[in-house]
Every structure is written in C-alpha cells, then in structure tokens.
Amino acid sequence: MRDMDRLGRRSVLTCPDCNGVMWEIDDDDLSHYRCHVGHAYGADMMSLGVDENLRRALGSALRALEERIALTEKLRKQASDRGYNKSADDWIRKIEEIEKETDVLRNTITRIDEVIDRAA
C-alpha cells in the first residue's frame, strides 16, 4: 500500500469490486483510480461502479421497507383480530408512512437505473 501512495493520493472512494481504498492517480488531464488489490477504473467507469453500488444498496433498503410493511400489516391484523381497534388504526397509519417511504425509494431507484442504462 505504501507503493500506491507514491503513485497517487488516497481517495475518499472505495473500490466497487472489493470495497478497498482507492488511489486517485492523475495522468495529464485525466484521473483514474486503482485499489491496492489492483482493480483499476477510469473516471467514467468509476462513476458507473459507484452508481451500481448505490443501486444495490437502495435495493436492499427497499427490501427492508417491504419486510417492514409485511410485519406491520401482521401486527395490524393481530390487533384487529383481538379487538384493539385503536392499535389497529395506529398500525394502519404506520403502514401508510412506510408505503410513502417505499414510493420515494422506488422512484430514486428508477432514476438511478435510468442513469446506469444511459451510461451502458
């Protein structure tokens, strides 16, 4: 890794492949990136790699929200079945809030997918 410090400066970016430290290496007017494992990217491919990692992370977040909706719906049904109408109503409001968050995330993912598709 010390050898890499002679080639360039450590970047705040992580390698899209191994999540290791990236070094930014200036070559004339162009920047490129290399990690200590040897993965190398031009600036345009680095941008695409960052977008793809973001897309995967948002996909995981979307799945977590969908699981949250399923669990909250189960809790709503249990409250309703037991006659706890106020609690059931509270769970309904919670589901509506989570659904709004899910919609925002879906829209964000759609926009990122469009960026990735244009770059490909």
C-alpha positions as CSV (number, residue, x, y, z in Angstrom):
1,M,0.0,0.0,0.0
2,R,2.9,2.3,0.6
3,D,3.9,1.9,-3.0
4,M,0.4,3.1,-4.0
5,D,1.0,6.3,-2.1
6,R,3.8,7.1,-4.5
7,L,1.5,6.7,-7.5
8,G,-1.3,8.9,-6.3
9,R,-3.3,10.1,-3.4
10,R,-5.8,8.2,-1.4
11,S,-9.3,8.9,-2.4
12,V,-12.5,9.1,-0.4
13,L,-13.9,6.5,-2.8
14,T,-13.9,2.7,-2.2
15,C,-13.3,0.1,-4.9
16,P,-16.6,-1.0,-6.5
17,D,-15.3,-4.6,-6.6
18,C,-13.6,-5.2,-3.3
19,N,-14.6,-2.1,-1.2
20,G,-10.9,-1.4,-0.6
21,V,-9.2,2.0,-0.5
22,M,-8.9,3.7,-3.9
23,W,-6.0,5.9,-5.0
24,E,-6.6,8.7,-7.4
25,I,-3.9,8.9,-10.0
26,D,-3.7,12.0,-12.2
27,D,-2.4,11.3,-15.7
28,D,-2.3,14.6,-17.7
29,D,-5.9,15.9,-17.6
30,L,-7.4,12.5,-16.8
31,S,-7.9,10.9,-13.4
32,H,-8.1,7.2,-12.9
33,Y,-8.4,5.1,-9.8
34,R,-6.7,1.9,-8.5
35,C,-7.1,-0.1,-5.4
36,H,-4.4,-2.0,-3.5
37,V,-5.7,-5.3,-4.9
38,G,-5.2,-4.0,-8.5
39,H,-8.7,-3.1,-9.7
40,A,-8.4,-0.1,-11.9
41,Y,-11.0,2.3,-13.2
42,G,-11.1,5.4,-15.4
43,A,-13.2,8.2,-14.0
44,D,-16.2,7.3,-16.2
45,M,-16.2,3.6,-15.1
46,M,-15.6,4.6,-11.5
47,S,-18.7,6.7,-11.7
48,L,-20.7,3.8,-13.1
49,G,-19.3,1.5,-10.4
50,V,-20.4,3.9,-7.7
51,D,-23.9,4.2,-9.3
52,E,-24.2,0.4,-9.4
53,N,-23.2,0.0,-5.8
54,L,-25.7,2.7,-4.8
55,R,-28.4,0.8,-6.8
56,R,-27.6,-2.4,-4.9
57,A,-27.7,-0.6,-1.5
58,L,-31.0,1.1,-2.3
59,G,-32.4,-2.3,-3.5
60,S,-31.5,-3.7,0.0
61,A,-33.2,-0.8,1.7
62,L,-36.3,-1.3,-0.4
63,R,-36.5,-5.0,0.5
64,A,-36.1,-4.0,4.2
65,L,-39.0,-1.5,3.9
66,E,-41.2,-4.1,2.2
67,E,-40.5,-6.5,5.0
68,R,-41.3,-3.7,7.5
69,I,-44.7,-3.3,5.7
70,A,-45.4,-7.0,5.9
71,L,-44.6,-7.2,9.6
72,T,-46.6,-4.0,10.4
73,E,-49.5,-5.5,8.4
74,K,-49.3,-8.6,10.6
75,L,-49.3,-6.6,13.7
76,R,-52.3,-4.6,12.5
77,K,-54.2,-7.8,11.8
78,Q,-53.4,-9.2,15.2
79,A,-54.6,-6.0,16.9
80,S,-57.7,-6.0,14.8
81,D,-58.5,-9.7,15.5
82,R,-58.2,-9.0,19.2
83,G,-60.5,-6.0,19.0
84,Y,-57.7,-3.5,19.7
85,N,-59.2,-1.0,17.2
86,K,-57.1,2.0,18.3
87,S,-53.9,-0.1,18.0
88,A,-55.0,-1.4,14.6
89,D,-55.6,2.2,13.4
90,D,-52.2,3.2,14.6
91,W,-50.6,0.3,12.6
92,I,-52.6,1.4,9.5
93,R,-51.1,4.9,9.8
94,K,-47.6,3.4,10.3
95,I,-48.2,1.3,7.1
96,E,-49.2,4.4,5.2
97,E,-46.0,6.2,6.3
98,I,-43.8,3.2,5.3
99,E,-45.5,3.0,1.9
100,K,-44.7,6.7,1.3
101,E,-41.0,6.0,2.1
102,T,-41.1,3.0,-0.2
103,D,-42.5,5.0,-3.0
104,V,-39.7,7.6,-2.6
105,L,-37.1,4.9,-2.7
106,R,-38.7,3.2,-5.7
107,N,-38.6,6.5,-7.6
108,T,-35.0,7.0,-6.7
109,I,-34.1,3.6,-7.8
110,T,-35.9,4.2,-11.1
111,R,-33.9,7.4,-11.7
112,I,-30.6,5.6,-10.9
113,D,-31.5,2.8,-13.2
114,E,-32.0,5.3,-16.0
115,V,-28.6,6.8,-15.3
116,I,-27.0,3.4,-15.4
117,D,-28.8,2.4,-18.6
118,R,-27.7,5.6,-20.4
119,A,-24.1,5.0,-19.4
120,A,-24.1,1.4,-20.5
